[in-house]
Amino acid sequence: MFNSPSPPRPASTLPKAPPPGSVPQPRRDGVPHETVPDWNNIGLFTAGIALGAILGASVALLWAPASGDETRERIGRRVRGQRDKEDVWDELAKELELAATESEADAEEEEMLDALKT
């Protein structure tokens, strides 16, 4: 399909001519003629690029640290010029509020236990 095997050539001391392809082949009068692209090598190279892109995308999807929705949201924010810094501060504010409500609940529970002991 790509490179068909050629019949064996007899051994000689003269340098071998390159196989027909993208190398200009001289004509019998010594003037090189038009360069012919080697479509087998071009097709093989293109198939390699496509396979590499598919494998790279597959590995990226499998090893992604976040879900697709979250990743798209992050990319969208970065494209719009917003950074994750705002999100960090929002998350910190939520965590502090949660900690404050938990500490208030713990303090009320402790007061009730103290009241029951007396």
Number of C-alpha atoms within 10 A of each C-alpha: 5 10 7 6 7 7 6 6 7 5 7 7 5 6 6 9 8 10 10 12 14 14 14 16 18 12 9 7 6 8 10 12 10 11 12 12 13 13 12 13 14 11 12 12 12 12 12 12 12 12 12 12 11 12 12 11 11 12 10 11 13 8 8 11 10 11 10 11 9 11 13 12 12 16 14 13 13 12 10 9 8 13 14 11 9 10 11 11 11 12 12 12 12 12 12 12 12 12 12 12 12 12 12 12 12 12 12 12 12 12 12 11 11 10 9 8 7 5
